Amino acid sequence: MKRSERWCLKAAMKSYSADLEKMLAARERRAGIQRRMLEGAGADSCLVCLTMNIAGETKRTPMIRMLFDTGVEMLRSQGFRIREEMLIDEVTGCEAFWLLDEEGRRVKALLEEAEDAFPAARLFDFDVMLPGGSKLSRAVGRRCLICDSYAAECARSRRHGLAEIKKATDDLLRVFCAEKLAGAARDSLLDELYTTPKPGLVDMNNNGAHADMDVPLFEKSADALYPYFKDAALLGMAGCGMGPLRERGIKAEREMFAATGGVNTHKGLIYSMGLLLAGMGRCLIEGGSCTEHAAQLAREDAEERLSKVLAGPVTNGGAVYKAYGVRGATGEAAAGFPDALYCLERLSHYRESGCSEPASLALCDSMAALDDTNLLHRGGMEGLGFVKEEAARIAGMPPEERPGELYALDRELISRGLSPGGSADMLALAFLLGRWQKISADLFVCEGEYQNDTAGA
């Protein structure tokens, strides 16, 4: 099975602890790699080695790997001329080596900036070595993770105990990973927004069947929800129950309405994305499946809340559930997000097939399959049936003919005042799950040397 497919399975957590013997062997191996890569290197070359500053016996966890991957991308983004690259991932830690056709002191200066780019970047250790094996020193000493004094001073005086250092490291990693996931969620909202055509929905072509919404308003809403997305991931890492997550979601709803002037742009996604982000956060700590973790949270109070809705609905979704029995976002989450996963499968299929407008095509497939509560609210069973039939008809056409048909359906839905908001939500969730697929592909495995490429200058 390819790495990219592992994300949907349970990620079994394992012990990442490394004993002294393993650490000494890893150090010896690292020195050997450095000597080999520097053999015959020209005067204008240098070797970069990236390791992680992690105290204690546990040198590799999913969160450490997530941060390490960011360090790798930061170096690659510098535009250096890379002659050779090697990356290693073992219980003794993640390591990366690059032989560059670059002047060493310039490289060192740029990588010092990378080590100070954000709080968790202080865990990066970019060593730069010159031909002959000499190592360049930092121009300015590094700061302590705890008290912000110079790290060398704290180390010499043993000012901080191991437990204190490990906690500071863990805090940095959790915040970094939560921000990474929050950024993925916000970007997924924007990917859904910018998908065009989207029949009846706000897109780059028009405002769909929404007189009170436009692209800038949705952008404001996405930005306003970023702090909530971060908090949802952190709550998941802490093993929260549904109560704290729902409480934070209620606050996020107020933050969204404050940003949009009272317009409901993302109310349903506050619930669904918050659950998925909490599931991802928990997955980073415990392993397992993010959708299963999210579903377990949803099931804590799903039946109770649905029973209350039947007794006295107070939202549009509640009224739809009472009238038609469609459980909406609550049912989707409690079942493990099957419709979002279906949308992701269609999105991946169209991308891999090289289709034009793959997200629009995936949205159309979702519209053909989903009992969309927003359509039921706006148009009843007749409106839902019309949209599903038209979407199914378009989905049966050759892919290259579908975008034009979707533009025509857009005009029809606008005239009827119909908006498949539920399918739009499934597309946004699919974008988020796709990003998690990419982020998490290698977080839960240690496979030794997994890349040894030669890149031309």
Secondary structure, DSSP 8 states (H G I E B T S, - for coil): --GGGGGGS-EE----B--HHHHHHHHHHHHHHHHHHHTT--TT-EEEEEEE---SSB---HHHHHHHHHHHHHHHTTT--EEEEEEEEETTEEEEEEEESS-HHHHHHHHHHHHTSSGGGGGEEEEEE-TTS-B---SS--B-TTT-SBHHHHHHHT-S-HHHHHHHHHHHHHHHHHHHHHHHHHHHHHHHHH-S--TTS--SS--TT-TT--HHHHHHHHHHHHHHHHHHHHHHHTT--HHHHHHHHHHHHHHHHHHHTS--SSHHHHHHHHHHHHHHHHHHHHEE-HHHHHHHHHHTTHHHHHHHHHHS--SHHHHHHHHH---HHHHHHHTT-HHHHHHHHHHHHHHHTT-SSHHHHHHHHHHHH---HHHHHHHHHHHHHHHHHHHHHHHTS-GGGHHHHHHHHHHHHHHHT---HHHHHHHHHHHHHHHHHHHHTTTT---EEEEEEE---
